[in-house]
Amino acid sequence: MGSNPFDDPLSGNQPREIHIHVEKAPVECKRPKKFNRAIAVACIFGSAVVLGFVFGGFWGSDTLVPTEDIKVNSPRHRLGKRGLEGRFQSLIDGKIEMAEILNDLEFSDSARPNPSVPPLSEPFPYGIKPIRGINLGGWLVLEPFIKPSLFKPYNEGIEKVPAPNITDRIVDEYTLTKALGQDKAYGVLLDHYETWVTEETFAKVAQLGFDHVRIPLGFWAVKTWEGDPYVPRLSMGYFLQALEWARQYGLRVNVDLHSAPQSQNGWNHSGRQGQVHWLAKGTTNGTQEISQMLEIIDVLTQIAVAPRYKNTIRIFGVLNEPNMRQMEVHQLLRFYDSAYRLVRGAGFDGWISVSEGFIGLDKWKGKMQRYEGIMLDAHVYQIFDPYSMKSTYRDKVVNGICQGAKNYIKNSDSLETGFGPTIVGEWSAADTDCAMWLNNVGQGSRWDGTFYDEQGNLANKSCPKCSCKYRSEASVWPSGYQQFLQMYVDAQIDAFSGSYGFFFWNFKVEGGSEPHWSYFDLVDMGVAPANIAEPTFSCAEVERVPKVFNMTVAPKL
C-alpha cells in the first residue's frame, strides 16, 4: 500500500507547538510574490517587521477632493440578457442611468435570514452578536484555484510547473481578458457571472445560518483606464443583482473592493499577478493612484447610501490585502484617510473596514482611533509556511486555533490590548496548501515539495512523508481526518466568534475539486455544521481532541 498520505506528519514525535510570538517566529514571513491567498497565521503572529514609525504624522490636510459622479456606460458589444433583471441589463447596455435604479423606492427591508437576526430594517447588534458570514469569492473577481476551468485550456500539462521563462501565461483576469479580447471575454464572463452565483446561492447561505455575505468586487465594475484589458462595467449589473438577492433573504453585505489599478499586492486575486504597482515603494504617482481609487469608491458609496441598499450594505472594505511590506505606507494611510472622508461625507453610516496589510495585528494597536465606525480585517490561515502545516493534527486545533488564533484575534478586538473592532474576513478548513493553483497557476505546494521559489528552485517538502495525493478526494478521506477537519472548522468558528465576527472563504469551489475551501461541500460531507451558529465542538472542550487521530485508509490507497 505504501505510505499513508494522511499520516500525522509528526506522528511518533513530541507535539510541535505552533509559534505565535515575535521572539519565537520560526521563519522569515515575508510573503513571496507568488503566494496567492492571505499570509499564514504563523507569519501574521510572528511578524518581526517594525513599522511603528509608519503610523505617525501622515494625516496631513491635503485630503483629496472627491471626483465627480461617474456614469456607467455601455460596453462596446452586448450579448442577450439571461438571468439579470431587465433594469440591470439595461444599465450595462447604457440604456438607463444608475440613478434610475437607486431612486426606485419600491422595496422591503423586512426580511431576516433566521429568527435570531434582526430584519434589515433594524440595526444589527455589531459587537454584541458576532457576524457569521461567507465569501462569494471567484465570482466578480476571478481566481484560478476557485474556477480552474477558465484557465486550464491555456495551461495544459503545467499544473505544477511555474515555467518562469514563459511571459505570456494566462494566470489571472488581466491576462485572460487580454488574450481573449473584449468580445470573447465579454461572452466568457457573462456565462461565468450567470452561473457561478444565483439566487439559489443566497437562499442556501441563509439556510445554513449565515447572516452576512462578503462580495469581492474589481475596480473594473465601475471603470477602467487606458491599457486595462478588463471588461468594464459588466460585473456591476451582477453586483446590483446580488444586492437584490441579499435583501430578499435578509442578508447584510460586506462590499469588498478587491483590487486597485495595477495591483495593490501582485497576486492574481487582485486581477493582475506580478509586482505591486499601486502605491509601490518609490512611486511618484501617489496622488494620481489614490485619485483613481477614490473614483471607484465614490460610485460604490453612491450605491451604499441609496435608500434601496443602505440597510443591505453595512460594511465597506475599501481595499483588500494591500501588501504594506512593499508599499509607500504613508501614501496608503493617506488613501485610507481620503476614502474615509469620502464615504462618511456621502452619508454612509455602516462600518468601514481596512486590511491588516500583513504587518501583524499588534502593529495596529492605538492606530486610527479618531475614526468612528472602522474595523480591522484579518485573514487567518495556517497553510503558507511549513512549520504550521507540519504540526500534529491535535496541535493545529489546540495550539494553532484554540490558543494561538483565538487569543490573537481576541486581543486585537479589544481597545485595551489592540486596535478594537476586528473581523476575520477570510479563513478556511484547509490544513495544507495542496489545492491546485492555490499558490498561483503553475505553482505547486510547500506541503509536497512542488513549490518553486522566486529563483525557480524547488522548496523542501514540509515533511518527508507529506503528500498531496488524495487530499482533495473527500471520498477516500479516513474517518479520523474528517473528525479532525470537523474540530478544526468548529474551533475556528468558536475562536473567531469572540471578535466582531468572520467570513468563511469560500462558499464553493468548482466541481467540488477542493472541499477544504468550499463550505457548501463541507456541509454535504458532514464536516461543517449545517447551521453555522451551532458547531458541535468548542475550544472549551479541547480535552475531546484526540492525541492521535485514526488515519487508517482504505486498502486501495
PyMOL commands that set and color helices and strands:
alter all, ss='L'
color gray80, all
select helices_A, chain A and resi 22-24+41-46+52-55+86-92+98-102+148-150+152-154+173-196+199-207+219-221+234-248+268-270+286-305+324-326+329-345+361-364+386-389+393-412+474-476+479-496+510-512+515-517+519-524+539-544
alter helices_A, ss='H'
color red, helices_A
select strands_A, chain A and resi 131-135+212-217+252-257+313-317+351-355+374-379+422-426+501-504
alter strands_A, ss='S'
color yellow, strands_A
deselect
rebuild
show_as cartoon
